Amino acid sequence: MQIQSVKNTPSFQANRLRTAMKLTENTGKHQSAIDIYSINSSDSGLIDKLLLKLDLKERTDSFAIKEKPNVNETIRNILTKAKMLKEDSSDGVYLAVQNGKRVTGFLDYTNSGIPLLKNLVVWKGKEQDNTRLNLFTEFLKGVGIKSSESITSYSEEKSRGNKWLQTQGFEIPQQYKFARQRLVMPQENVSENAAKCEQKLGTNGFEVTQYSEPQMIELTNLEL
Protein backbone atom coordinates (compact mmCIF):
# COMPACT_ATOMS: atom_id res chain seq x y z
CA MET A 1 0.00 0.00 0.00
CA GLN A 2 1.45 3.38 -0.97
CA ILE A 3 0.21 6.41 0.94
CA GLN A 4 -0.78 9.29 -1.34
CA SER A 5 -2.21 12.72 -0.65
CA VAL A 6 -5.33 13.40 -2.71
CA LYS A 7 -7.12 16.63 -1.71
CA ASN A 8 -6.17 16.01 1.93
CA THR A 9 -7.96 12.66 1.81
CA PRO A 10 -5.84 9.64 2.80
CA SER A 11 -5.73 7.34 -0.22
CA PHE A 12 -3.55 4.30 -0.71
CA GLN A 13 -3.11 1.21 -2.83
CA ALA A 14 -4.60 -1.12 -0.25
CA ASN A 15 -4.13 -4.85 -0.02
CA ARG A 16 -7.73 -5.46 0.99
CA LEU A 17 -8.20 -9.15 1.71
CA ARG A 18 -11.89 -9.47 2.55
CA THR A 19 -15.03 -7.56 3.50
CA ALA A 20 -17.85 -8.73 5.75
CA MET A 21 -20.92 -6.58 5.11
CA LYS A 22 -24.19 -6.56 7.01
CA LEU A 23 -27.23 -5.38 5.03
CA THR A 24 -30.18 -3.56 6.53
CA GLU A 25 -33.32 -5.67 6.21
CA ASN A 26 -35.62 -4.82 3.29
CA THR A 27 -33.49 -1.91 2.00
CA GLY A 28 -30.37 -3.71 0.79
CA LYS A 29 -28.23 -0.85 2.11
CA HIS A 30 -25.17 -1.76 4.14
CA GLN A 31 -25.48 -1.31 7.88
CA SER A 32 -21.93 -2.26 8.82
CA ALA A 33 -18.83 -3.19 6.81
CA ILE A 34 -15.70 -4.79 8.29
CA ASP A 35 -12.71 -4.71 5.91
CA ILE A 36 -9.55 -6.72 6.55
CA TYR A 37 -6.26 -5.38 5.17
CA SER A 38 -2.71 -6.71 5.13
CA ILE A 39 -0.04 -4.13 6.02
CA ASN A 40 3.75 -4.15 5.86
CA SER A 41 6.79 -1.89 5.46
CA SER A 42 5.36 -0.27 2.32
CA ASP A 43 2.65 1.19 4.57
CA SER A 44 5.08 2.99 6.90
CA GLY A 45 3.29 6.33 6.41
CA LEU A 46 -0.01 4.90 7.57
CA ILE A 47 1.68 3.00 10.41
CA ASP A 48 3.43 6.14 11.69
CA LYS A 49 0.11 8.01 11.79
CA LEU A 50 -1.52 5.20 13.73
CA LEU A 51 1.37 5.09 16.20
CA LEU A 52 0.95 8.81 16.84
CA LYS A 53 -2.73 8.29 17.66
CA LEU A 54 -2.22 5.15 19.71
CA ASP A 55 -1.78 6.64 23.18
CA LEU A 56 -4.63 9.16 22.89
CA LYS A 57 -6.96 6.62 24.46
CA GLU A 58 -6.76 3.37 26.40
CA ARG A 59 -8.19 0.28 24.68
CA THR A 60 -9.44 -2.89 26.33
CA ASP A 61 -10.37 -6.34 25.03
CA SER A 62 -11.33 -9.02 27.51
CA PHE A 63 -11.06 -11.72 24.81
CA ALA A 64 -7.63 -10.63 23.56
CA ILE A 65 -4.88 -13.06 22.66
CA LYS A 66 -1.86 -10.89 23.40
CA GLU A 67 1.84 -11.04 24.20
CA LYS A 68 2.03 -7.70 26.01
CA PRO A 69 0.36 -6.73 29.32
CA ASN A 70 -2.33 -4.53 27.73
CA VAL A 71 -3.99 -3.85 24.39
CA ASN A 72 -2.19 -0.57 23.60
CA GLU A 73 1.24 -2.11 24.15
CA THR A 74 0.20 -5.07 22.01
CA ILE A 75 -0.92 -2.76 19.18
CA ARG A 76 2.36 -0.86 19.35
CA ASN A 77 4.25 -4.15 19.10
CA ILE A 78 2.16 -5.26 16.12
CA LEU A 79 2.54 -1.94 14.26
CA THR A 80 6.29 -1.89 14.87
CA LYS A 81 6.48 -5.40 13.46
CA ALA A 82 4.43 -4.42 10.40
CA LYS A 83 6.76 -1.51 9.70
CA MET A 84 9.67 -3.99 9.33
CA LEU A 85 7.85 -6.62 7.26
CA LYS A 86 8.78 -6.97 3.61
CA GLU A 87 6.03 -7.60 1.08
CA ASP A 88 7.29 -11.14 0.43
CA SER A 89 7.58 -12.03 4.13
CA SER A 90 6.02 -15.28 5.33
CA ASP A 91 4.89 -13.42 8.49
CA GLY A 92 1.97 -11.03 8.41
CA VAL A 93 -0.12 -8.33 10.05
CA TYR A 94 -3.83 -7.79 9.43
CA LEU A 95 -5.86 -4.77 10.49
CA ALA A 96 -9.64 -4.41 10.57
CA VAL A 97 -11.38 -1.18 9.52
CA GLN A 98 -15.07 -0.65 10.24
CA ASN A 99 -17.14 1.37 7.74
CA GLY A 100 -13.98 2.73 6.12
CA LYS A 101 -13.32 5.05 9.06
CA ARG A 102 -12.20 3.31 12.24
CA VAL A 103 -9.42 0.82 12.91
CA THR A 104 -11.00 -1.72 15.29
CA GLY A 105 -8.65 -4.70 15.43
CA PHE A 106 -5.32 -6.32 14.64
CA LEU A 107 -4.03 -9.85 14.11
CA ASP A 108 -0.42 -10.86 13.55
CA TYR A 109 1.24 -14.19 12.91
CA THR A 110 4.52 -15.85 12.03
CA ASN A 111 4.75 -18.64 9.49
CA SER A 112 8.23 -20.16 9.38
CA GLY A 113 6.86 -23.51 8.31
CA ILE A 114 4.51 -23.72 11.31
CA PRO A 115 1.78 -21.02 11.50
CA LEU A 116 1.72 -19.26 14.88
CA LEU A 117 -1.12 -16.90 15.77
CA LYS A 118 0.61 -14.39 18.03
CA ASN A 119 -1.86 -11.59 18.77
CA LEU A 120 -5.54 -10.95 18.11
CA VAL A 121 -7.00 -7.78 19.68
CA VAL A 122 -10.32 -6.12 18.89
CA TRP A 123 -12.06 -3.19 20.54
CA LYS A 124 -14.84 -0.63 20.09
CA GLY A 125 -18.34 -1.00 18.75
CA LYS A 126 -21.21 -3.45 18.68
CA GLU A 127 -19.55 -5.54 15.94
CA GLN A 128 -16.54 -6.38 18.12
CA ASP A 129 -17.25 -10.13 18.06
CA ASN A 130 -17.75 -10.16 14.27
CA THR A 131 -14.56 -8.15 13.73
CA ARG A 132 -12.62 -10.75 15.73
CA LEU A 133 -14.26 -13.54 13.75
CA ASN A 134 -13.54 -11.86 10.41
CA LEU A 135 -9.83 -11.38 11.25
CA PHE A 136 -9.53 -14.95 12.47
CA THR A 137 -11.33 -16.44 9.45
CA GLU A 138 -8.95 -14.65 7.09
CA PHE A 139 -6.02 -16.09 9.04
CA LEU A 140 -7.41 -19.62 8.80
CA LYS A 141 -8.19 -19.36 5.09
CA GLY A 142 -5.19 -17.30 4.01
CA VAL A 143 -2.51 -18.97 6.13
CA GLY A 144 -3.76 -22.08 7.90
CA ILE A 145 -5.34 -23.92 4.99
CA LYS A 146 -2.30 -23.30 2.78
CA SER A 147 0.05 -24.77 5.37
CA SER A 148 0.81 -28.46 5.76
CA GLU A 149 1.30 -27.97 9.51
CA SER A 150 -0.99 -27.53 12.48
CA ILE A 151 -1.61 -24.00 13.79
CA THR A 152 -0.27 -22.99 17.20
CA SER A 153 -1.16 -20.15 19.56
CA TYR A 154 -0.33 -19.18 23.14
CA SER A 155 -2.60 -17.50 25.68
CA GLU A 156 -3.05 -17.15 29.40
CA GLU A 157 -4.62 -20.25 30.93
CA LYS A 158 -8.31 -19.81 31.88
CA SER A 159 -8.48 -16.42 30.14
CA ARG A 160 -11.42 -15.54 27.89
CA GLY A 161 -9.05 -15.45 24.92
CA ASN A 162 -7.94 -19.00 25.70
CA LYS A 163 -11.56 -20.17 25.90
CA TRP A 164 -12.39 -18.34 22.65
CA LEU A 165 -9.58 -20.17 20.82
CA GLN A 166 -10.91 -23.49 22.07
CA THR A 167 -14.39 -22.55 20.84
CA GLN A 168 -12.91 -22.01 17.37
CA GLY A 169 -11.31 -25.46 17.28
CA PHE A 170 -7.99 -25.20 19.14
CA GLU A 171 -7.01 -28.07 21.41
CA ILE A 172 -4.75 -28.19 24.47
CA PRO A 173 -2.02 -30.84 24.15
CA GLN A 174 -0.46 -32.35 27.25
CA GLN A 175 2.22 -29.96 28.47
CA TYR A 176 4.00 -28.46 31.44
CA LYS A 177 2.24 -25.52 33.09
CA PHE A 178 3.53 -22.08 32.11
CA ALA A 179 2.02 -18.60 32.35
CA ARG A 180 0.88 -18.87 28.74
CA GLN A 181 -0.70 -22.09 27.56
CA ARG A 182 0.06 -23.67 24.18
CA LEU A 183 -2.94 -24.45 22.00
CA VAL A 184 -2.95 -26.33 18.70
CA MET A 185 -5.41 -26.63 15.83
CA PRO A 186 -4.60 -29.86 13.92
CA GLN A 187 -4.07 -29.27 10.22
CA GLU A 188 -6.76 -31.80 9.29
CA ASN A 189 -9.34 -29.62 11.09
CA VAL A 190 -8.38 -26.20 9.70
CA SER A 191 -10.59 -26.22 6.59
CA GLU A 192 -13.61 -27.39 8.57
CA ASN A 193 -13.08 -24.75 11.26
CA ALA A 194 -12.63 -22.01 8.65
CA ALA A 195 -15.95 -23.02 7.09
CA LYS A 196 -17.63 -22.90 10.52
CA CYS A 197 -16.29 -19.39 11.13
CA GLU A 198 -17.56 -18.25 7.73
CA GLN A 199 -20.93 -19.77 8.54
CA LYS A 200 -21.05 -17.89 11.86
CA LEU A 201 -20.56 -14.61 10.05
CA GLY A 202 -23.43 -15.53 7.73
CA THR A 203 -25.64 -16.44 10.67
CA ASN A 204 -24.84 -13.03 12.17
CA GLY A 205 -26.12 -11.36 9.00
CA PHE A 206 -22.86 -10.72 7.15
CA GLU A 207 -22.08 -11.38 3.50
CA VAL A 208 -18.37 -11.96 2.84
CA THR A 209 -16.43 -10.88 -0.25
CA GLN A 210 -12.88 -12.17 -0.73
CA TYR A 211 -10.39 -10.07 -2.74
CA SER A 212 -7.29 -11.22 -4.57
CA GLU A 213 -6.01 -7.99 -6.16
CA PRO A 214 -4.98 -4.71 -4.44
CA GLN A 215 -7.45 -1.87 -4.96
CA MET A 216 -7.34 1.92 -4.57
CA ILE A 217 -9.27 2.61 -1.38
CA GLU A 218 -10.02 6.05 0.02
CA LEU A 219 -10.21 6.22 3.80
CA THR A 220 -11.42 9.47 5.38
CA ASN A 221 -11.20 10.46 9.05
CA LEU A 222 -9.33 7.26 9.87
CA GLU A 223 -9.62 6.74 13.64
CA LEU A 224 -7.83 4.41 16.00
C-alpha positions as CSV (number, residue, x, y, z in Angstrom):
1,M,0.0,0.0,0.0
2,Q,1.5,3.4,-1.0
3,I,0.2,6.4,0.9
4,Q,-0.8,9.3,-1.3
5,S,-2.2,12.7,-0.6
6,V,-5.3,13.4,-2.7
7,K,-7.1,16.6,-1.7
8,N,-6.2,16.0,1.9
9,T,-8.0,12.7,1.8
10,P,-5.8,9.6,2.8
11,S,-5.7,7.3,-0.2
12,F,-3.5,4.3,-0.7
13,Q,-3.1,1.2,-2.8
14,A,-4.6,-1.1,-0.2
15,N,-4.1,-4.8,0.0
16,R,-7.7,-5.5,1.0
17,L,-8.2,-9.2,1.7
18,R,-11.9,-9.5,2.6
19,T,-15.0,-7.6,3.5
20,A,-17.8,-8.7,5.7
21,M,-20.9,-6.6,5.1
22,K,-24.2,-6.6,7.0
23,L,-27.2,-5.4,5.0
24,T,-30.2,-3.6,6.5
25,E,-33.3,-5.7,6.2
26,N,-35.6,-4.8,3.3
27,T,-33.5,-1.9,2.0
28,G,-30.4,-3.7,0.8
29,K,-28.2,-0.8,2.1
30,H,-25.2,-1.8,4.1
31,Q,-25.5,-1.3,7.9
32,S,-21.9,-2.3,8.8
33,A,-18.8,-3.2,6.8
34,I,-15.7,-4.8,8.3
35,D,-12.7,-4.7,5.9
36,I,-9.6,-6.7,6.6
37,Y,-6.3,-5.4,5.2
38,S,-2.7,-6.7,5.1
39,I,0.0,-4.1,6.0
40,N,3.8,-4.1,5.9
41,S,6.8,-1.9,5.5
42,S,5.4,-0.3,2.3
43,D,2.7,1.2,4.6
44,S,5.1,3.0,6.9
45,G,3.3,6.3,6.4
46,L,0.0,4.9,7.6
47,I,1.7,3.0,10.4
48,D,3.4,6.1,11.7
49,K,0.1,8.0,11.8
50,L,-1.5,5.2,13.7
51,L,1.4,5.1,16.2
52,L,1.0,8.8,16.8
53,K,-2.7,8.3,17.7
54,L,-2.2,5.2,19.7
55,D,-1.8,6.6,23.2
56,L,-4.6,9.2,22.9
57,K,-7.0,6.6,24.5
58,E,-6.8,3.4,26.4
59,R,-8.2,0.3,24.7
60,T,-9.4,-2.9,26.3
61,D,-10.4,-6.3,25.0
62,S,-11.3,-9.0,27.5
63,F,-11.1,-11.7,24.8
64,A,-7.6,-10.6,23.6
65,I,-4.9,-13.1,22.7
66,K,-1.9,-10.9,23.4
67,E,1.8,-11.0,24.2
68,K,2.0,-7.7,26.0
69,P,0.4,-6.7,29.3
70,N,-2.3,-4.5,27.7
71,V,-4.0,-3.9,24.4
72,N,-2.2,-0.6,23.6
73,E,1.2,-2.1,24.1
74,T,0.2,-5.1,22.0
75,I,-0.9,-2.8,19.2
76,R,2.4,-0.9,19.3
77,N,4.3,-4.1,19.1
78,I,2.2,-5.3,16.1
79,L,2.5,-1.9,14.3
80,T,6.3,-1.9,14.9
81,K,6.5,-5.4,13.5
82,A,4.4,-4.4,10.4
83,K,6.8,-1.5,9.7
84,M,9.7,-4.0,9.3
85,L,7.8,-6.6,7.3
86,K,8.8,-7.0,3.6
87,E,6.0,-7.6,1.1
88,D,7.3,-11.1,0.4
89,S,7.6,-12.0,4.1
90,S,6.0,-15.3,5.3
91,D,4.9,-13.4,8.5
92,G,2.0,-11.0,8.4
93,V,-0.1,-8.3,10.0
94,Y,-3.8,-7.8,9.4
95,L,-5.9,-4.8,10.5
96,A,-9.6,-4.4,10.6
97,V,-11.4,-1.2,9.5
98,Q,-15.1,-0.6,10.2
99,N,-17.1,1.4,7.7
100,G,-14.0,2.7,6.1
101,K,-13.3,5.0,9.1
102,R,-12.2,3.3,12.2
103,V,-9.4,0.8,12.9
104,T,-11.0,-1.7,15.3
105,G,-8.6,-4.7,15.4
106,F,-5.3,-6.3,14.6
107,L,-4.0,-9.8,14.1
108,D,-0.4,-10.9,13.6
109,Y,1.2,-14.2,12.9
110,T,4.5,-15.9,12.0
111,N,4.8,-18.6,9.5
112,S,8.2,-20.2,9.4
113,G,6.9,-23.5,8.3
114,I,4.5,-23.7,11.3
115,P,1.8,-21.0,11.5
116,L,1.7,-19.3,14.9
117,L,-1.1,-16.9,15.8
118,K,0.6,-14.4,18.0
119,N,-1.9,-11.6,18.8
120,L,-5.5,-10.9,18.1
121,V,-7.0,-7.8,19.7
122,V,-10.3,-6.1,18.9
123,W,-12.1,-3.2,20.5
124,K,-14.8,-0.6,20.1
125,G,-18.3,-1.0,18.7
126,K,-21.2,-3.4,18.7
127,E,-19.5,-5.5,15.9
128,Q,-16.5,-6.4,18.1
129,D,-17.2,-10.1,18.1
130,N,-17.8,-10.2,14.3
131,T,-14.6,-8.2,13.7
132,R,-12.6,-10.8,15.7
133,L,-14.3,-13.5,13.8
134,N,-13.5,-11.9,10.4
135,L,-9.8,-11.4,11.2
136,F,-9.5,-15.0,12.5
137,T,-11.3,-16.4,9.5
138,E,-8.9,-14.6,7.1
139,F,-6.0,-16.1,9.0
140,L,-7.4,-19.6,8.8
141,K,-8.2,-19.4,5.1
142,G,-5.2,-17.3,4.0
143,V,-2.5,-19.0,6.1
144,G,-3.8,-22.1,7.9
145,I,-5.3,-23.9,5.0
146,K,-2.3,-23.3,2.8
147,S,0.0,-24.8,5.4
148,S,0.8,-28.5,5.8
149,E,1.3,-28.0,9.5
150,S,-1.0,-27.5,12.5
151,I,-1.6,-24.0,13.8
152,T,-0.3,-23.0,17.2
153,S,-1.2,-20.1,19.6
154,Y,-0.3,-19.2,23.1
155,S,-2.6,-17.5,25.7
156,E,-3.0,-17.1,29.4
157,E,-4.6,-20.3,30.9
158,K,-8.3,-19.8,31.9
159,S,-8.5,-16.4,30.1
160,R,-11.4,-15.5,27.9
161,G,-9.1,-15.5,24.9
162,N,-7.9,-19.0,25.7
163,K,-11.6,-20.2,25.9
164,W,-12.4,-18.3,22.6
165,L,-9.6,-20.2,20.8
166,Q,-10.9,-23.5,22.1
167,T,-14.4,-22.5,20.8
168,Q,-12.9,-22.0,17.4
169,G,-11.3,-25.5,17.3
170,F,-8.0,-25.2,19.1
171,E,-7.0,-28.1,21.4
172,I,-4.7,-28.2,24.5
173,P,-2.0,-30.8,24.2
174,Q,-0.5,-32.4,27.2
175,Q,2.2,-30.0,28.5
176,Y,4.0,-28.5,31.4
177,K,2.2,-25.5,33.1
178,F,3.5,-22.1,32.1
179,A,2.0,-18.6,32.4
180,R,0.9,-18.9,28.7
181,Q,-0.7,-22.1,27.6
182,R,0.1,-23.7,24.2
183,L,-2.9,-24.5,22.0
184,V,-2.9,-26.3,18.7
185,M,-5.4,-26.6,15.8
186,P,-4.6,-29.9,13.9
187,Q,-4.1,-29.3,10.2
188,E,-6.8,-31.8,9.3
189,N,-9.3,-29.6,11.1
190,V,-8.4,-26.2,9.7
191,S,-10.6,-26.2,6.6
192,E,-13.6,-27.4,8.6
193,N,-13.1,-24.8,11.3
194,A,-12.6,-22.0,8.7
195,A,-16.0,-23.0,7.1
196,K,-17.6,-22.9,10.5
197,C,-16.3,-19.4,11.1
198,E,-17.6,-18.2,7.7
199,Q,-20.9,-19.8,8.5
200,K,-21.1,-17.9,11.9
201,L,-20.6,-14.6,10.0
202,G,-23.4,-15.5,7.7
203,T,-25.6,-16.4,10.7
204,N,-24.8,-13.0,12.2
205,G,-26.1,-11.4,9.0
206,F,-22.9,-10.7,7.2
207,E,-22.1,-11.4,3.5
208,V,-18.4,-12.0,2.8
209,T,-16.4,-10.9,-0.2
210,Q,-12.9,-12.2,-0.7
211,Y,-10.4,-10.1,-2.7
212,S,-7.3,-11.2,-4.6
213,E,-6.0,-8.0,-6.2
214,P,-5.0,-4.7,-4.4
215,Q,-7.4,-1.9,-5.0
216,M,-7.3,1.9,-4.6
217,I,-9.3,2.6,-1.4
218,E,-10.0,6.1,0.0
219,L,-10.2,6.2,3.8
220,T,-11.4,9.5,5.4
221,N,-11.2,10.5,9.0
222,L,-9.3,7.3,9.9
223,E,-9.6,6.7,13.6
224,L,-7.8,4.4,16.0
